[in-house]
């Protein structure tokens, strides 16, 4: 075994059992390097330490292993599922990793039942279920259809249901206060349940037909509509029969337009993989209820490292990279997404993987390679889309590198490695001096790095003094890099706000009140900023650049790093000028230059990040009227009654649950919800 590792680690490897399980490698700093599974833990793990991997990236990874953890499981299938759960949650550096920044949207049909909304009518909003777009945790009392690959697919399906079945989409608060039908009724997109233009039983039948249609029972729905139409015709109820005839015609047109509905499959996922230029794309197309809903591309990271690791582990014949990427996607993607009974794949998938997924899903799942007829058409379309999406990605990455190169050339810089070229940009935002915040955004690896963004709460300055705010934020950001510490700048009094969340999560701005030390709040971000950036952009002209020059001079840092982005004549976009702190003359870049486009993008992102942080901070000290309207069950009338009773929003916030419940139309449960929302 290798002598570069500690005796304790080598003894741990030697003591491993010959059982299936999962192993995890860590470096000396505790960072997770790799997660792997094995049919025989002892054999697999030992192979890494018995071979000489040379100066390859895999050799570097193995040489970095300082600690190992293992988990023994009952079977290789269990090991596979555990491995991919850990990969998805821990994001190891050397595994093929699929990151998805959004949950899937669903189409939701609300359940019929009692309502909290007071109404003088005999029917309540909940007597007429509504169809809606939904994304989030699932409530079992409602029906959900999906998942859908995009919001567009959900909204198209809702429009389809409106055309054919005329289900309502309005909120309960709107429904309860209607006295005449809305425009959707006029254009035949709703049956007008809010004004009693349809009986609850007939509406319930439309809801059942819509659900059957979404489940793929289209022919059954058509037959049921035809039977109802004939029954009305026999009773000489020609108006009702005509309505059903029109509904059948609308449904037939929809089915005719859905050119991919001819197959018998109801729920199928089509998966095609394309690898080129060191990058990969998995294109996922979805068929739900017999309808093709569109597709969605995924781009994994760490493909080269993971492929090299599999070739180095010594167990069996290495799989083609396309197979590795596809199996990694399937194993990670379906951890928290419902899996359909059939997968159509562009590459063969191992039986062990499908057996593990079947055990997890509690039903028999199949993966079909080289399909025929309709399935073949679906797969060919998915393969074509995968190739197009990968070509687009490679073109974008090439253009991103070209923009970075253009900026480096325009500023006459000479970075050691263009890939590592790093820019930090600062902006100040406040409202008439209130809630002053500074933002720092980061451009690295040719793109914005949202996980490394920082916000700084500015205190102890004259309100509205942007120069003092810039002095404070630059001092706090770069004092740790100073070769000589300047006693004049005390940076310990105020701490940084939380960073922008990791790109793996839905990208939202962090809460303005999260006051955490930079290193404690984001060790990942702190590690990433262990060196000075190659360029420091400040949003402003001579004044802000002069302030930055003072800070860098006091800290003993290179003035050549500072560049100000000064707005041009009339503050028009494209006429910006670059102001330098080291005495160079202003630079004016061509309006269509790639360098100026990059500078403008980074500056605008800093401005956006500062504005959103300032607004969030301001909202903490101001109780906004819109906060009440955002509470479910509160419409314009209830809001007006609350504000009138308590004299404004602050009065509502100061009231007890019992006081709020005395307002007309507000139940005890709704009063409790209002109180919790405002506190």
N, C-alpha and C positions, 0 to 999 in steps of 0.2 A: 504494500500500500504506500501511498504518497507520504513523504516526510515533511511536506509543507503544512500539514494539518496537525492539530494537537493530538496527543496520545489519548486524551479523553474522548475526542470525536471518533478516532479510529477504533477505540474499544467499543464505543456505542454501535458503530457499523458492524463490527465483528459479532456483536451479541444480538443482532436482529434475527427475528424468527423467519422461517421459510413459509410465510403466510401472506395472503392478499392484504393490501393496505395502501395507505397514502403517506408520502413523505414530503417534507418541506425543508428547504435549505435557506439559511439566513447568513448574512455577512456579519462582520465584526460590529457594525453599527446597529444591528438588529433589523435591517431592511430585508424583506422577503425577496429571495432571488428566484425560486422555482418551486412549483408544486407538481408532483408526479404521482401516478398510480402504478401498482405492480401486482402481478399475480403471485410473485415470490419476492417479498421485500428484501431479504438478504441478498439474493442473486442480483436484483436490479440495482440496489444502492451500491453494492460492492463494486459493480462494473465501473462506476464513475471514478472511484479512487484507485483502481488497479491499472488503469490505462494512462498513457501519456498523451495529453491532448495538445501539446505544443503551445504556440502563441496565438491560437485561435480564440474567438470570442468565448467559445465553450470552455476552453482551457482557462481563460480569465475568470469565468464564472465559477468553475470548480475550484480554482485557486483561492477564490474569495470566500468559500464556505467556511464559516467559523462555528456554526451550530446547526443542529438538525432536530426536527421533530417528526415523529411517526404516529400513525393511527392504524391499528389493526382492525379489519372488518371481516365479515363472514364470506364475502364473495368478490370476484372481480367486478361484477355489476355494481355492487355497493361502493366499491373503491372508485369506479368511474364517476358515479353521481357525486360522491363526496369531493373528489378532485375538482370537478367543475363548479361546484358550489363555492369552494375555496378560491378558485381562480376568479370567479365573478365578483366575489366580495372583497378579496384582498389584492387583486391586480398585481401579480408577481411580474418582475421585470423580464423574465425569459420565457413566459408562456404565451401562446397565441391567445390574445385577449380581445373579446368583443365588448365594446362599450356602447350603451344605448342611453341617450340623454332624455328619452321621453317614454312614458308608459303608453300602452296602446289605447286608443279611444274605442268606446262601445256605443251601440245604439240602445237606448233605455226606454222601456215601456213601463210606466209607473203602475203600481198595484191599485186596484179598486179597494176602497175602505173608508173608514171615518176620517173626517178632516178637522183640523183645528180652526179653520176659518169660519167665523160666524156668518150666516147668511139667512135671509128671510125666505129663501126659496125652499121648495120641497126637495130639490136635488142639490147636491154639493159638488164641488170640483172633483173630489175623489171618485164620484160615481162615473166619471168619464176619464179614463186613463189618458195620459198625454205621452207623446213620443218626443224624445229629447236626445241631444248629443251628450255623452258622459265620458269623463276620464277620472279615474280615482278608485278608491276602495269600493268593493261591491257589497250592496245591501241585499240580503237574500229575499226580502219581501217583494222586490221588483224583478222584472225580467230583463236580462241583458243579452244582446246579440252581438257577436263578434268573436275575437277582436278584429278591428279593421286596420288596414295598413296605414291609413292617413285620416286626418279630419275631413278631407275632401270626400273620401269614400263614405263616411258616415252621413255627411250632409246631403250627398246625392241620394242615399238610401232613404233619408227622411223626406226629401222632396218627392221621391217615388211613392212613398206611403201616403203622402198628402194628395198626390194626383189620383191614386187608385182607391184608397180607403178613406180619405178625408178625415184623418185623425188630427186632433188638436195638438198644437205645439206651444200654446200660451202658458205662462205661469199661473198658478192657482190664484194669486192675488188679482191678476188681470181678469181671469175667468169669473171670479166672484163678484166683480164690480161692473160687468158688461150689462148694458141695457138694450143694445142693438148689435147686430152682427158686424164683425170687422171686415177688412178688405179681403182676408183670406177666404171668407165665405163667398164674397162677391165673385172672386175669380175661381171658385169651385176647388179650393184647396182645403176646405174645412166644412163639416156638416152642420156647424152652428149649434153645438150642444149647450153653449153658454146662454142661449136665448130660447131653449126648448124647441129647436127646429128638428130634433131627432130624439126618439125615445131611448132611454137608457138600455133597453134590451136590444134594440137595433144597433146602437153604438157598440155594445159589448160584442155583438156578432161581427162587426167590422174589425174590432180589436183581435178577436180570435182568428179571423181570416188573415190579418196582417202578420200575426205570429206564425201561422202555418206557412205563409208565403216566405217569411224570413227563414223558416226551417227547411225550405226547399220543397214543400208540398204544393207546388204551383198547379198541377193538373187537378188535384183534389179540391183546391180552392175554386178553380173554374167550374168544376162539376157542381159544387155546392151553390155557387152563385146562379148557375143555370137552373137548378132545381127550385131555388127561391123565386127566380124570375117567372118560371112556368106556373108556380103555385099562385103568385099574384095575378097572372094573366087569366087563370081559370076563375078566379074570384072577381074578374073584371076590374081589378085594381091596376089600371094601366099606367098611372103615374109612377107608382112604386116599381112596376115591372120595367118601365123605361129607365129609371134610375139604376136598377141592377144591370140592365143591358149596357148602359154607358160605362158602368164600373167594369163589366167584363171586357168591353172594348178597350178601355184604358189599360187593363192588365194584359190583354193580348198584345197591345202595341209595345208595352214594356218588355214582355218576353221576346218579342221579335227583335227589339233593339239590342237585347243582351245576346250578342252573337255567340258568346262562349257558354251559353246555357244548355247546349244540346247534349252534353254528356250526362251520365247518370250519377256522377260523383256529387255529393252534397257538401262535405267538408274535406278539403284537401289543401295541403301546403306544397308548393313547388319550389325547389331549392336548386339554384344553379350557381356554380363557382367559376371564377376566372382569375388567373394569376398571371401577372406580367410586370416586369420592371421592379421586382422586389416588393410589389404591393399586391393585394388580393381584394376581391369583391365577392360577397355572397348576396345574390339577389333573391329575396323571398317574395313570392306571389301567393296570394290567398284566394281560395274559392270557399265561400260560405253560403250554405243554403242553395247550392248549385249555381251561384252567381260569382263571376270573377270580379273581385273587388279592387284589383290593382296590385302594385308591388312596392317594395321598399329595399334599398340597398344597404349593406353593412360592410364596413371596411375594418378588418382586424389589424391590430398592431403586433409587433414582435414576431412576425412570420419567419424571418430568416433565422433568428435565434432558436425558435422552437423546433424548426425543421432540422437544424444542425444538432440540437440536443437529442432528438429521436434517433438520428444516425449514430450518435455517440454512445447511446445507452446499451447497445450490444444485445438487445433482445429481439430476435427475429429479423425479417427483412424490412427495411425502412419503407414506409408507405409513400406514394407520390404526394407532393405538397398539396395538390388539390383535395385529396382525400383527407389529409390532416386538417386542413382549414375547414372543410365541410363538417367533419365529425366534431371538431371543436365548437363550431357554431351550433350544431344540433344539441350537443350536450349542455352548452351554457344557455342557449336561448329558451329552451323549454323547461328550465328550472322553475320559472314563475309565470309562464304563459301557457294557457291550455293547448294541448297538442291534439291535432285532428287524428282520426284513425288511420289516415294514409298520407305518406310523404312520397313525393316524386322527386328524385334526385338526379343530378347530372353525373354523379360519381357513385360507385358502389359503397354502401355503408355497412359497417361490421354488424354481424348478428348480435354480438355482445352488447353493443350500444342500444340496439332496438329492444333487446330483452330488458335492459336496465330501464329504458324509458317506459316500456309496457308495465313493468312492476311499479314504477312511480305513478303512472297514470291510472292504474287499476283496470286497464283494458288492453286488448290485443292491438298492437300497432304494427304497421307494415311500411317498408320502404321499397319503392319500385324504381329500379334502374332500367334504362332502355325501354320506356313505355311505348304503347301503340296508340294509334288513332287520335282521339281528342286529347289524351294525356300527352302524346308526343308533341302536338301543337302547343300546348301550354308550356312544356319544357323548352321547346325551341325559342319561344318568345322570351322566357325567363333568361335563357343563355344569351340571347341577343341584348337584352337589357343589362345583364351583368357586364358584358363587354363594353357597352356604351358608357355605363357609369364609371367603370375603371378607367377608360380612356379620358373621360372628363376629369377624374381625380388627378391622373398623371399630368394632364395639361395644366390644371390649376396649380399643382405643386411646382411645375416648371415655371409658371408665370410668377408664383410667389418668390421663388429663388431669384428670378430676373429682377423683381422689384427691389429685393434686398441688395442685389449687386448694383443696381442703378443708384440707390441712395448712397451706398459706400463710395461709389465712383464720384458722385456729385459733391460729396463732402470731403473727398480726397482722404479717405480713411484707409487703413491697411490692417484689418483684423487677421489674426492668425488662422482662424477657421470661420468661414462665412456661415457655416451651419450653427455655430455657437454665438453669432452676432446678436447682442442683446440691447434692447432699447427700453428705457423707462420714461414715462411721460407723466407730468403733473398738471393738475388743474385745481382751481379754487372755486367753490360755489357757496352762495348764501342768499338769503332774501333780506335785503336792507340790513345786513349785518347779523341777522338771526340764523342760528343753527349752521355756523360756518364749518364746512368740511373741505378737506383736500383729498384728491384721489390720486392714486399711482397705478397706472396700468402697464403691463409688461408685454413686449413683443420679443419673441424668442423662437428659434427653429422656424423662421419665416412665417409665423402666425401669432395671433394674440393668445396669451396664456391666462385664461380667466381664473385658474386656480391660484395664481400668484398675485392677483390684484390686491391692493391694500387701500383702506380708508383711514384717514387721520382726523380725529375730532380736534378742532382748533379752539384753544381756550387761552385766556390771559392776554388778549390783544384788544385794541380798540375796534369795536364793531365796524365792519366794512373795510378794514385795512388789509387789502389783498397782498401788499408787499410783506407785511409782518406775518401773514399766514404762510406765504411762500417761504420766508426765512425759517419759520418753525418747522414746516414739513420737511424741507431739505436737510435741516440740521438733524432732525430725529431719524431720517432715513439713512444718512451717510456718516453720522458721527462715529459709528463703529469701524469705519474704514479709514479713519483719520490716522496718519502716522504720528501726529501730535494732537493730543486732546485739548480742545479750546475750552477753558473754564468759563468763558463768557456765555456759553450756551448750555443751559441746564435742560436736559431732555428727559429727566426722570419723572417730572411732575404729571405728564399726560401720556397715556398709553395708546397704542394703535388699536383701531377697530378690527373686527374679524375680517379675514380675506374673502375674496370671491370664492364660492364653492367650487369643488372639483368639477371638471367638465363631464364626469360620469353621471352626475346628478342633473336634474333639470336646472338650467342656468337661471338663477334668480339672484338679485342682490342680497347680500347678507343683512340681517337686522341691524338697524343703526345703533341700537343700544348695546350691542355685544362688545363690551369693553374688555378685551383680553390682551395680554402681552403678545407681541408678534410671534415670539418663539414658542410660547405655550399654546397659542391658538392654532398655529399652523406650522408644525415642524417641517412639513414637506416644503412649504413656501420659504421658510427660513433657510433650509438647506440649499434651495435653488438660488437664493440670493447671496451666497457666500462670497461673491466677488462683485466688484464695481461693474456697472453696465458699460458697454462700449459707447453709449450715447445717452445723454439726459436731455429730454425735450421738456420745455416749459411753455405753457400756453400763454403767450404774451410777448411784448416787444422789449424795448430798451430798459424800461423800468424793472420788469421781472428778471431780465437777464442780469442787470446790475445787482439785484438782490442775490441771485444765485451765485454771481461772481464773489460777492462778499462772503457768503457761506463757505464756498469751496476754498477761498483764500485762507479763511480762518482755520479750516480743517486741514490745509496743506494738500488739497487734492488737485488734480489736473484740470485747468480751466478749459482745455480743449474739448472736454466731454460735453460742455453745455451749449445747447442751441435753443434759441427762442423762436417760436412760430408766431410771427407778427401778421395780423390781418392787413390785407392790402387796401387799396383805394376803394372806398365805399363798402368795405368789409365783404367784398364779393369772394365767393369760393373760387379758387384757382389763381388768385392774385396774391397769395400769401408770400411773405419774404422771410428768409431765415436770418436770424441775428445771432452773432457769435460772441461768446464771453472773452475770448482770447485776443480780441482786437482786430480780427479779420473784418473786411468789408461785408456788408449785407450781401446775401446771395438771393437772386430771383430765378426760380426754376421755370422752365417752360410749362405752360398751362396743362399740356397733355403728357407731361413727363411721368414716367413710372415712379420716380423718386418722390415727386410732389404728391402723387396719389397715395403713396404709402404714408407719408408724413401726415396728410389730411386724415387718413383713416385712423391713425393712432391718436391724433389730437382729438378727433370727434369722439372716439371711444372713451378717452379720459374725461371729456366733457359730459358724456352720457352717464358715466359711472359716478361722477361727482354730483350731478343733478339728482339722480335717483337716491343717493345717500342723503343729500341735504333734505329732500322732500320727506324721506322716511323719518329723519330726525325731527323735522318740524312737526310731522303728524303726531309724534309722541307727546308733544307739549300742547298741541291743539286738538281738541276733540272735534272732528269734522262732522258736519251734518250728514254727509254721505255714508258715514259709518252706520247710522241707523237703517238706511235704505238697503244696506248690504245684508241685513239680518233676514233669514228666510221667514216669510209670513208677514213682513212689513211692507206695505204698499204706500202710495201717496196719502190715502185717507188716514190710515193709522199713524203715519209719521206726523201729519198735520195735527191730529188729536193729541199726540204725545207732546209735541212742541208747544201747543197752546196750553195744555194743562200745566206743564212744568216751566214754561217761560224760556225754552231754548234747550239746546243739546246738553249744556253743562247741568242744567236742572234735571234732565232725564238721567244723566250719569250719577247725580247725587241722590236720586230717589231710591227707595228700597223696593224689593220685589213686591211687597204688599201694596205699596203706593202705586206702582206701575200697573198692577192687576186691576186697580179701580177704574182705569181708563176704558171707555166704551169699546168693545170689540177686542180687548186684550185678555186672553185667558191666563190662568196662573202659570201654565207651562210656557206660554209665549213670554210672559213677564220675566220668568226665570231665564229664558234664553236671551232676552234683551239685556238683563242685568249682567249676565256672564260675558256677553259680547262687548259691553262697555267697560268691563273691569278686567 
